[in-house]
Amino acid sequence: MFGRYLVSARSKPDRRDYDRFIRPHGGRVGPTTRKRSGGVKNRIIEQDLRLLNAIFNWATMATGSSGEVLLERNPFKGYRLPKEKNPRRVVLSQEEYEALLQVSKEVDWRFHVALVLAHETGHRAGAIAGLRWADVDLDKELVLWRAENEKTGYEHVTPASSAALEALKFELRKSLAVGDAPVMPSLKDPSKGPSRHLMRDWWKRAEKLAGLEPKAGRGWHSLRRKFGSDMMHLPLKVLSELGGWKEPQTILKCYQHPDQDALAEALRSRSYHPSTRK
């Protein structure tokens, strides 16, 4: 994909190649077999360029068979990355969550467990799908989140809420699994958890059953944003440990979205009143 927009008649890429990669917002970047309804967003292009910069940086340190570095310098170093001005970060509402929860067992008992765990722990769908019974201590009410299942590679342990424990015990009665078995075993391969495709399909079926109109951006990650927003009153360090965020600042940037009720309550809770000023 990169070569199509970066390789030219010149021996080395330069600013014109960089701009040529950014320019095609009409949906041309990506597999030619896949049709897009809209253009490529700046966020996607930014991620691709970060990867490309990492490759170039690696090439400036890697050496060939004769000992010379593969690339003398990163030709894109210092160029400004495109930024998404108004990224879509949907937060699942409490009403939407309750509607999904009501139909969750009709979709699949594993979806019910995954939905509750996502809501109660704030973790990514991939981390939840990767949970194994060896990671769960029902007596101590603790859950181990393995580094291999975390996007940031951050291994940590969190307490489990009463709702999360209830869902886990419900699952245990269904699967009767122990040891290193997946908490939510795949029907095709019981040694593995559900795939991301199955997790996505569960979500779509639940939306349809719950009578929710499709909304772009509403999905498993909107539950993670709900967790961050619901827990806004907590210190960032505590919240980052609970939800598995490696960097607390990420929560402020991407996950906390105060609603109008929270803003109004903040104003009502002010201790300062103009009428009392001397």
C-alpha positions in Angstrom: 0.0 0.0 0.0 2.8 2.4 0.9 4.8 1.8 -2.3 1.9 2.8 -4.5 2.0 6.3 -3.2 5.7 6.7 -2.2 7.8 5.1 -4.9 8.4 7.3 -7.9 11.1 7.8 -10.5 13.3 9.4 -8.0 15.6 7.2 -5.9 14.6 8.6 -2.6 11.2 9.8 -1.3 10.8 13.4 -0.5 8.1 16.0 0.5 6.2 15.5 -2.7 5.9 11.8 -2.0 4.7 12.6 1.5 2.0 14.9 0.3 1.0 12.4 -2.4 0.3 9.9 0.3 -1.8 12.3 2.4 -3.8 13.7 -0.6 -6.1 10.8 -1.6 -9.0 11.3 0.9 -11.4 9.9 -1.7 -11.1 6.3 -0.5 -8.4 5.2 -2.8 -6.0 4.1 -0.1 -6.6 0.5 0.9 -7.4 -2.8 -0.9 -8.7 -2.3 -4.4 -11.3 -5.0 -3.8 -13.0 -3.1 -1.0 -15.3 -0.2 -1.7 -15.5 2.6 0.8 -18.6 4.8 1.2 -16.5 7.7 2.3 -12.9 9.0 2.2 -10.0 8.0 4.2 -9.8 9.9 7.5 -6.8 11.8 8.7 -6.5 9.5 11.7 -6.0 6.4 9.4 -3.4 8.3 7.4 -1.7 9.5 10.5 -1.4 5.9 11.8 0.0 4.7 8.4 2.6 7.5 8.4 3.7 6.7 12.0 4.3 3.2 10.9 6.2 4.3 7.8 8.3 6.7 10.0 9.1 3.8 12.3 10.2 1.7 9.3 12.4 4.6 8.1 13.9 5.1 11.5 14.7 1.4 11.8 16.4 1.5 8.3 18.7 4.2 9.5 20.1 1.9 12.2 19.9 -1.5 10.3 22.9 -2.5 8.3 23.3 -4.5 5.1 25.6 -7.4 4.2 28.6 -5.0 3.6 28.0 -3.1 6.9 26.5 0.1 5.5 23.2 1.4 6.9 20.1 0.7 4.8 19.1 4.4 4.9 21.2 7.4 5.7 18.4 9.4 7.2 14.6 9.3 7.6 13.4 11.4 4.6 10.1 12.2 6.4 11.6 13.3 9.7 10.1 16.6 10.9 7.1 16.6 8.6 3.8 17.4 10.3 1.4 14.5 10.6 -2.2 15.1 9.6 -4.6 15.3 12.5 -8.3 14.5 12.7 -10.0 17.8 13.7 -13.2 16.2 15.1 -12.6 12.5 15.7 -15.8 10.4 16.2 -15.6 9.1 19.7 -19.1 7.8 20.6 -19.9 7.1 24.2 -22.5 4.4 24.8 -25.4 5.8 26.9 -26.8 4.1 30.0 -30.1 3.6 28.2 -28.3 2.0 25.2 -26.4 -0.3 27.5 -29.5 -1.4 29.4 -31.3 -2.1 26.0 -28.3 -4.3 24.9 -28.1 -6.0 28.2 -31.8 -6.9 28.1 -31.4 -8.9 24.8 -27.8 -10.1 25.4 -28.7 -13.7 26.4 -30.9 -14.0 23.3 -27.8 -13.3 21.2 -25.4 -15.6 23.0 -24.7 -16.3 26.6 -21.0 -15.5 25.9 -22.1 -12.1 24.5 -23.9 -11.5 27.7 -20.8 -12.2 29.7 -18.6 -10.1 27.4 -21.0 -7.2 27.5 -21.1 -7.1 31.3 -17.4 -7.5 31.6 -16.7 -4.7 29.1 -19.1 -2.4 31.0 -17.8 -3.3 34.5 -14.1 -3.4 33.8 -13.7 -0.8 31.0 -11.3 -3.1 29.1 -11.0 -3.6 25.4 -13.0 -6.4 23.6 -9.8 -8.2 22.7 -8.6 -8.3 26.3 -12.0 -9.6 27.4 -12.1 -12.3 24.6 -8.7 -13.4 25.7 -9.6 -14.0 29.4 -9.0 -17.5 30.7 -10.2 -19.1 34.0 -6.6 -19.1 35.2 -6.8 -15.3 35.1 -9.9 -15.2 37.3 -9.9 -15.6 41.1 -13.5 -15.7 42.2 -12.6 -16.1 45.9 -10.4 -13.0 46.0 -12.5 -11.2 43.4 -9.6 -10.4 41.2 -9.0 -10.5 37.4 -5.5 -10.7 35.8 -5.3 -9.0 32.4 -2.4 -10.6 30.5 0.1 -8.5 28.6 -0.4 -10.6 25.5 -4.1 -9.6 25.3 -3.5 -5.9 26.0 -2.9 -3.4 23.1 -0.3 -1.6 25.3 1.3 -4.8 26.6 0.4 -3.7 30.1 -0.2 -6.6 32.4 -2.2 -5.7 35.6 -4.7 -7.0 38.1 -8.0 -5.4 38.9 -10.8 -6.1 41.4 -14.0 -7.4 40.0 -17.4 -5.7 40.7 -20.4 -7.7 41.9 -22.0 -7.5 38.5 -18.8 -8.8 36.8 -18.5 -11.7 39.4 -22.2 -12.5 38.8 -21.6 -12.7 35.0 -18.5 -14.8 35.5 -20.3 -17.3 37.7 -23.2 -17.4 35.2 -20.6 -18.3 32.5 -19.0 -20.9 34.8 -22.3 -22.7 35.2 -22.7 -22.7 31.4 -19.3 -24.0 30.4 -18.1 -25.9 33.5 -14.6 -25.0 32.4 -11.5 -24.7 34.7 -7.8 -24.0 34.5 -6.4 -22.4 31.4 -9.7 -22.8 29.4 -11.1 -19.6 27.9 -13.8 -17.8 29.8 -15.8 -17.6 26.6 -14.8 -20.5 24.4 -15.2 -20.4 20.7 -17.6 -23.1 19.3 -15.2 -23.9 16.5 -12.1 -24.2 18.7 -12.9 -24.4 22.5 -9.2 -23.8 23.3 -9.6 -20.2 22.1 -11.8 -17.3 22.9 -14.2 -15.6 20.4 -12.7 -13.9 17.4 -13.1 -10.1 16.9 -15.4 -10.9 13.9 -17.7 -12.9 16.2 -17.6 -10.1 18.8 -18.6 -7.6 16.1 -21.4 -9.8 14.8 -22.8 -10.3 18.4 -22.9 -6.6 18.8 -24.7 -6.0 15.6 -27.3 -8.7 16.3 -27.9 -7.2 19.8 -28.4 -3.7 18.4 -31.0 -5.1 16.0 -32.8 -7.1 18.7 -32.7 -4.1 21.0 -34.3 -1.9 18.4 -31.3 0.5 18.3 -30.8 2.5 15.2 -27.3 1.9 13.7 -24.8 4.6 14.7 -21.3 4.9 13.3 -18.8 4.6 16.1 -21.1 2.7 18.5 -19.5 -0.6 19.4 -17.3 -2.3 22.0 -15.0 0.7 22.3 -18.0 3.0 23.1 -18.3 0.9 26.3 -14.7 1.7 27.2 -15.5 5.4 26.8 -18.6 5.0 28.9 -16.4 3.5 31.7 -14.0 6.4 31.5 -16.7 9.0 31.6 -18.7 7.2 34.3 -15.6 7.2 36.5 -14.6 10.8 35.8 -14.7 11.5 39.6 -11.8 9.2 40.3 -8.2 10.3 40.3 -6.6 9.6 36.9 -4.0 7.1 38.3 -6.8 5.0 39.9 -8.9 5.1 36.8 -6.0 4.2 34.5 -5.2 1.1 36.7 -8.9 0.0 36.7 -9.3 0.3 33.0 -5.9 -0.8 31.9 -4.7 2.5 30.5 -0.9 2.7 30.5 -0.8 6.5 30.2 -3.4 8.4 32.3 -3.3 11.3 29.8 -4.8 9.0 27.2 -8.0 9.0 29.3 -8.3 12.8 29.1 -7.6 12.9 25.4 -9.8 10.1 24.1 -12.1 8.6 26.8 -13.6 11.1 29.1 -16.6 12.9 27.7 -18.7 14.8 30.2 -22.4 15.0 29.3 -24.7 18.0 30.0 -25.9 16.5 33.3 -22.4 16.3 34.5 -21.6 19.8 33.5 -24.7 21.2 35.2 -23.9 19.2 38.4 -20.4 20.7 38.4 -21.9 24.2 38.4 -24.4 23.4 41.1 -21.6 21.9 43.3 -19.5 25.1 43.3 -18.9 26.4 46.8 -18.4 30.0 45.7 -21.5 32.1 45.3 -21.3 35.8 44.1 -23.9 36.8 46.7 -21.5 35.9 49.6 -18.6 37.9 48.3 -17.6 40.8 50.6 
